[in-house]
Amino acid sequence: MNAIFFLLPAAVLLGATFAFLFLKAAKDGQFEDLDDPPERILHD
């Protein structure tokens, strides 16, 4: 039972951290152009 009191907040904190980092990366345009770089080698 004591493990739940440690693991539950740790899991929530870890999930919130990854969600924040994903949203920040999406907002900064990290995932904007996923199709062009693999096709660029074919056009050279």
Biopython code that builds the backbone (N, CA, C, O; Angstrom):
import numpy as np
from Bio.PDB.StructureBuilder import StructureBuilder

atoms = [
    (1, "MET", "N", (0.823, -1.195, 0.000)),
    (1, "MET", "CA", (0.000, 0.000, 0.000)),
    (1, "MET", "C", (0.869, 1.262, 0.000)),
    (1, "MET", "O", (0.508, 2.279, -0.593)),
    (2, "ASN", "N", (2.012, 1.176, 0.672)),
    (2, "ASN", "CA", (2.898, 2.343, 0.693)),
    (2, "ASN", "C", (3.475, 2.640, -0.679)),
    (2, "ASN", "O", (3.792, 3.788, -0.990)),
    (3, "ALA", "N", (3.612, 1.603, -1.504)),
    (3, "ALA", "CA", (4.160, 1.814, -2.836)),
    (3, "ALA", "C", (3.223, 2.663, -3.690)),
    (3, "ALA", "O", (3.685, 3.441, -4.525)),
    (4, "ILE", "N", (1.929, 2.525, -3.493)),
    (4, "ILE", "CA", (0.957, 3.303, -4.265)),
    (4, "ILE", "C", (1.115, 4.796, -3.975)),
    (4, "ILE", "O", (0.998, 5.625, -4.878)),
    (5, "PHE", "N", (1.377, 5.127, -2.729)),
    (5, "PHE", "CA", (1.530, 6.535, -2.362)),
    (5, "PHE", "C", (2.783, 7.150, -2.976)),
    (5, "PHE", "O", (2.869, 8.370, -3.111)),
    (6, "PHE", "N", (3.745, 6.329, -3.345)),
    (6, "PHE", "CA", (4.941, 6.817, -4.025)),
    (6, "PHE", "C", (4.795, 6.742, -5.545)),
    (6, "PHE", "O", (5.141, 7.690, -6.251)),
    (7, "LEU", "N", (4.286, 5.624, -6.045)),
    (7, "LEU", "CA", (4.257, 5.402, -7.491)),
    (7, "LEU", "C", (3.189, 6.222, -8.210)),
    (7, "LEU", "O", (3.417, 6.667, -9.335)),
    (8, "LEU", "N", (2.060, 6.425, -7.604)),
    (8, "LEU", "CA", (0.992, 7.179, -8.265)),
    (8, "LEU", "C", (1.395, 8.626, -8.531)),
    (8, "LEU", "O", (1.252, 9.077, -9.667)),
    (9, "PRO", "N", (1.888, 9.377, -7.554)),
    (9, "PRO", "CA", (2.340, 10.744, -7.881)),
    (9, "PRO", "C", (3.524, 10.769, -8.840)),
    (9, "PRO", "O", (3.635, 11.674, -9.667)),
    (10, "ALA", "N", (4.406, 9.782, -8.734)),
    (10, "ALA", "CA", (5.539, 9.732, -9.659)),
    (10, "ALA", "C", (5.059, 9.506, -11.083)),
    (10, "ALA", "O", (5.571, 10.134, -12.009)),
    (11, "ALA", "N", (4.083, 8.620, -11.278)),
    (11, "ALA", "CA", (3.550, 8.351, -12.614)),
    (11, "ALA", "C", (2.813, 9.572, -13.165)),
    (11, "ALA", "O", (2.945, 9.891, -14.346)),
    (12, "VAL", "N", (2.052, 10.245, -12.334)),
    (12, "VAL", "CA", (1.335, 11.440, -12.779)),
    (12, "VAL", "C", (2.323, 12.539, -13.145)),
    (12, "VAL", "O", (2.147, 13.216, -14.158)),
    (13, "LEU", "N", (3.345, 12.720, -12.345)),
    (13, "LEU", "CA", (4.356, 13.737, -12.627)),
    (13, "LEU", "C", (5.120, 13.412, -13.909)),
    (13, "LEU", "O", (5.374, 14.302, -14.721)),
    (14, "LEU", "N", (5.480, 12.164, -14.091)),
    (14, "LEU", "CA", (6.188, 11.761, -15.298)),
    (14, "LEU", "C", (5.301, 11.930, -16.538)),
    (14, "LEU", "O", (5.767, 12.413, -17.570)),
    (15, "GLY", "N", (4.043, 11.541, -16.442)),
    (15, "GLY", "CA", (3.116, 11.715, -17.559)),
    (15, "GLY", "C", (2.895, 13.174, -17.899)),
    (15, "GLY", "O", (2.849, 13.539, -19.074)),
    (16, "ALA", "N", (2.758, 14.011, -16.886)),
    (16, "ALA", "CA", (2.566, 15.443, -17.115)),
    (16, "ALA", "C", (3.807, 16.061, -17.751)),
    (16, "ALA", "O", (3.698, 16.942, -18.605)),
    (17, "THR", "N", (4.974, 15.606, -17.339)),
    (17, "THR", "CA", (6.215, 16.116, -17.923)),
    (17, "THR", "C", (6.308, 15.774, -19.403)),
    (17, "THR", "O", (6.629, 16.633, -20.224)),
    (18, "PHE", "N", (6.025, 14.507, -19.745)),
    (18, "PHE", "CA", (6.083, 14.114, -21.154)),
    (18, "PHE", "C", (5.000, 14.809, -21.975)),
    (18, "PHE", "O", (5.243, 15.174, -23.125)),
    (19, "ALA", "N", (3.822, 14.998, -21.413)),
    (19, "ALA", "CA", (2.762, 15.709, -22.134)),
    (19, "ALA", "C", (3.174, 17.158, -22.391)),
    (19, "ALA", "O", (2.955, 17.687, -23.481)),
    (20, "PHE", "N", (3.767, 17.794, -21.388)),
    (20, "PHE", "CA", (4.229, 19.173, -21.550)),
    (20, "PHE", "C", (5.309, 19.268, -22.622)),
    (20, "PHE", "O", (5.269, 20.162, -23.467)),
    (21, "LEU", "N", (6.271, 18.355, -22.591)),
    (21, "LEU", "CA", (7.349, 18.389, -23.575)),
    (21, "LEU", "C", (6.839, 18.101, -24.985)),
    (21, "LEU", "O", (7.318, 18.698, -25.949)),
    (22, "PHE", "N", (5.874, 17.193, -25.113)),
    (22, "PHE", "CA", (5.291, 16.916, -26.428)),
    (22, "PHE", "C", (4.544, 18.135, -26.959)),
    (22, "PHE", "O", (4.701, 18.493, -28.126)),
    (23, "LEU", "N", (3.744, 18.768, -26.128)),
    (23, "LEU", "CA", (2.999, 19.942, -26.579)),
    (23, "LEU", "C", (3.937, 21.097, -26.923)),
    (23, "LEU", "O", (3.681, 21.841, -27.869)),
    (24, "LYS", "N", (5.013, 21.249, -26.167)),
    (24, "LYS", "CA", (5.990, 22.294, -26.462)),
    (24, "LYS", "C", (6.670, 22.016, -27.800)),
    (24, "LYS", "O", (6.870, 22.940, -28.589)),
    (25, "ALA", "N", (7.028, 20.768, -28.067)),
    (25, "ALA", "CA", (7.665, 20.424, -29.337)),
    (25, "ALA", "C", (6.703, 20.623, -30.500)),
    (25, "ALA", "O", (7.105, 21.091, -31.565)),
    (26, "ALA", "N", (5.446, 20.274, -30.306)),
    (26, "ALA", "CA", (4.450, 20.456, -31.367)),
    (26, "ALA", "C", (4.224, 21.941, -31.641)),
    (26, "ALA", "O", (4.046, 22.344, -32.790)),
    (27, "LYS", "N", (4.232, 22.744, -30.592)),
    (27, "LYS", "CA", (4.019, 24.180, -30.753)),
    (27, "LYS", "C", (5.206, 24.835, -31.454)),
    (27, "LYS", "O", (5.032, 25.778, -32.226)),
    (28, "ASP", "N", (6.408, 24.337, -31.187)),
    (28, "ASP", "CA", (7.611, 24.910, -31.793)),
    (28, "ASP", "C", (7.824, 24.452, -33.229)),
    (28, "ASP", "O", (8.760, 24.914, -33.881)),
    (29, "GLY", "N", (6.978, 23.552, -33.742)),
    (29, "GLY", "CA", (7.077, 23.132, -35.131)),
    (29, "GLY", "C", (7.976, 21.938, -35.353)),
    (29, "GLY", "O", (8.456, 21.732, -36.468)),
    (30, "GLN", "N", (8.213, 21.162, -34.344)),
    (30, "GLN", "CA", (9.096, 20.006, -34.473)),
    (30, "GLN", "C", (8.539, 18.964, -35.443)),
    (30, "GLN", "O", (9.311, 18.259, -36.092)),
    (31, "PHE", "N", (7.225, 18.854, -35.553)),
    (31, "PHE", "CA", (6.595, 17.809, -36.345)),
    (31, "PHE", "C", (5.953, 18.355, -37.616)),
    (31, "PHE", "O", (5.025, 17.744, -38.147)),
    (32, "GLU", "N", (6.424, 19.482, -38.105)),
    (32, "GLU", "CA", (5.769, 20.139, -39.233)),
    (32, "GLU", "C", (5.993, 19.417, -40.554)),
    (32, "GLU", "O", (5.020, 19.106, -41.242)),
    (33, "ASP", "N", (7.216, 19.143, -40.928)),
    (33, "ASP", "CA", (7.517, 18.640, -42.265)),
    (33, "ASP", "C", (8.104, 17.237, -42.169)),
    (33, "ASP", "O", (9.322, 17.067, -42.223)),
    (34, "LEU", "N", (7.250, 16.242, -42.029)),
    (34, "LEU", "CA", (7.730, 14.879, -41.865)),
    (34, "LEU", "C", (7.871, 14.140, -43.200)),
    (34, "LEU", "O", (8.544, 13.111, -43.254)),
    (35, "ASP", "N", (7.259, 14.634, -44.267)),
    (35, "ASP", "CA", (7.270, 13.914, -45.542)),
    (35, "ASP", "C", (8.359, 14.387, -46.492)),
    (35, "ASP", "O", (8.855, 13.598, -47.296)),
    (36, "ASP", "N", (8.737, 15.636, -46.419)),
    (36, "ASP", "CA", (9.673, 16.180, -47.396)),
    (36, "ASP", "C", (11.101, 15.640, -47.255)),
    (36, "ASP", "O", (11.682, 15.278, -48.278)),
    (37, "PRO", "N", (11.700, 15.562, -46.077)),
    (37, "PRO", "CA", (13.098, 15.092, -46.018)),
    (37, "PRO", "C", (13.323, 13.687, -46.578)),
    (37, "PRO", "O", (14.339, 13.486, -47.244)),
    (38, "PRO", "N", (12.452, 12.703, -46.359)),
    (38, "PRO", "CA", (12.714, 11.400, -47.000)),
    (38, "PRO", "C", (12.584, 11.443, -48.517)),
    (38, "PRO", "O", (13.244, 10.669, -49.211)),
    (39, "GLU", "N", (11.749, 12.330, -49.042)),
    (39, "GLU", "CA", (11.578, 12.413, -50.480)),
    (39, "GLU", "C", (12.648, 13.290, -51.139)),
    (39, "GLU", "O", (12.857, 13.205, -52.349)),
    (40, "ARG", "N", (13.314, 14.117, -50.363)),
    (40, "ARG", "CA", (14.313, 15.017, -50.923)),
    (40, "ARG", "C", (15.469, 14.244, -51.565)),
    (40, "ARG", "O", (16.029, 14.688, -52.567)),
    (41, "ILE", "N", (15.823, 13.110, -51.004)),
    (41, "ILE", "CA", (16.923, 12.333, -51.564)),
    (41, "ILE", "C", (16.565, 11.787, -52.955)),
    (41, "ILE", "O", (17.454, 11.546, -53.771)),
    (42, "LEU", "N", (15.282, 11.592, -53.223)),
    (42, "LEU", "CA", (14.865, 11.075, -54.532)),
    (42, "LEU", "C", (14.947, 12.150, -55.621)),
    (42, "LEU", "O", (15.071, 11.831, -56.803)),
    (43, "HIS", "N", (14.879, 13.420, -55.221)),
    (43, "HIS", "CA", (14.889, 14.508, -56.189)),
    (43, "HIS", "C", (16.297, 14.975, -56.541)),
    (43, "HIS", "O", (16.470, 15.752, -57.481)),
    (44, "ASP", "N", (17.298, 14.518, -55.807)),
    (44, "ASP", "CA", (18.682, 14.943, -56.070)),
    (44, "ASP", "C", (19.259, 14.278, -57.303)),
    (44, "ASP", "O", (20.410, 14.529, -57.658)),
]
sb = StructureBuilder()
sb.init_structure("model")
sb.init_model(0)
sb.init_chain("A")
sb.init_seg("    ")
for serial, (resi, resn, name, xyz) in enumerate(atoms, 1):
    if name == "N":
        sb.init_residue(resn, " ", resi, " ")
    sb.init_atom(name, np.array(xyz, "f"), 0.0, 1.0, " ", f" {name:<3s}", serial, name[0])
structure = sb.get_structure()
